[in-house]
Amino acid sequence: MISLVVLLSITGLALGQYRPVPSSPGQIVRIISQTQDGPNPDGSYSWSYEAENGISAREQGRQKAAELMEAQGEFKFTALDGTPIQLTYIANENGFQPQGAHLPTPPPIPDAILRSLEYNAAHPEEEQERPFRRP
């Protein structure tokens, strides 16, 4: 029991000293951990890896229907300017849907456009095609 406590303490101390190693072009980066499961008979799979420079990724997927797959996962790394980047995603019948604090967001819809959309929704009869007339 004491040897287990000592082993866990040493492991904890070693992990506490871990710092991502910046890499440069051409530098060899070791893979710290890697897993892979599948593809399985039911269409499911999963994989993950972590490199010594702090890059990590994981994904799992499954078959939702005969011709439809769904995958979800994430990856992490540190940008050249030191910004931590983390992106999570899901890919399915609705396409690739990423989420991350670093991704740009669309500007708000102007009030005039919102009012126009509300008016159009309240008056569907006005959306019927009208014949084109020359002035």
N, C-alpha and C positions, 0 to 999 in steps of 0.2 A: 504494500500500500504506500509506503514511504517513497519507494522508487517511482511509483506512478505520479505522486505529488511533485517530486523533484523533476521528472521528465516534463510534466505539464508546465511547471514554473519556468524551466529553461526554454520551452517552446514559446511561452507567453512573452518572455523577455526578448527572444529573437524576433518575434513578430512585431513587438513594440519598436524595435530599431529599424524596421523595414521602411525604406524610402524609395519611391519610384525612381528608376535610373533613366535619365534622359538619353535618348538615342540619336545618333547622327546617321546620315546616309551611309550605307555600306556596313554599318555596325551590326554585328550578330546579336540578336536579342533572344535569350533563353525563354522557353515556355515553362512556366512554373507548374501549371496543372492543365489537364485536358481530359474531357470526357466525351463519349459519343455512345448513343443508344439508338439503334435502328438503322435503316428503316425496318419497322416491324410489320408483320402480316396485316395488321389493322391500319397501316398507313402512318402510324405515329412515329415520331423521332424526337431526339433532343441532342444537343451538343453544347459544349462550353469550353472556354479556354481562358487562361490568364498568363500574361507575359511579365517578365521581370521589370519592364519599363512602365508598368501600370495600366497597360491596355488590357481590357477584358471584354468578353462577349459571351452571350448565351442565346439560345433559341430553342423553342419546342414547337412542334407542329403536329397536326392531326388531320385526318380526313373527315370533313363535315358531311359530305354527300358523295355520290359516285364520281362526279367530276369537280369537286370543290374541296380545296385544302385551306386550312387556316394556320398561320404561323404567328407566334408572338415572341418577342425577345427584347434584348437591350445590349448596348455596348457603351463602354466608358474609356476615355483617354484624356490626356492633358494637352491642350492646344499649345502651339509654340509660344504664345504670350503668357502661358501659365494658367489659363482659364480651364477649370475642369469641365469637360463635356460629358454629358450623360444623355443618351437618347433611348427611349423605349418606343416600341412599335408593335402594331398588329397589322397583318396582311391577310385579307380575306376577300369575299365577294365585293366588298366596298373599296378595294384597292389598298395601297400602302398608306398607313396612317401613323406618322411619326409624332412623338411628343418630346419636347425638351425645352428647357429654359433659354437656350441659345438660339432657338428657331425664331425667325421673324414672325410677327403677327400682322394681320391685315389692319388697315386703318378703319376707324368706325364709319358706318354708313351715314352720310349726311342726312340731316333732318328732312330736307325737301324730298329726298329719294324715299325715305321711310314713309312719309305722308302719302307719296304717290303710290307706293306698293299697297298701303292700307286702303286707299281709295279704289285701286284696281280690284282688290280682293272683295270689297264691299259692293262693287258694281260689275259683276261678271258679264252682264248682258251687253255692256259696251265693248267687250272684247271680240264680239262676232265680226267676221270679215265683212268689210264693206267694199262694194265695187269701186275700182279706181276711176276717178273722173278728172279729166283735164280741165284746167281753169280757163 
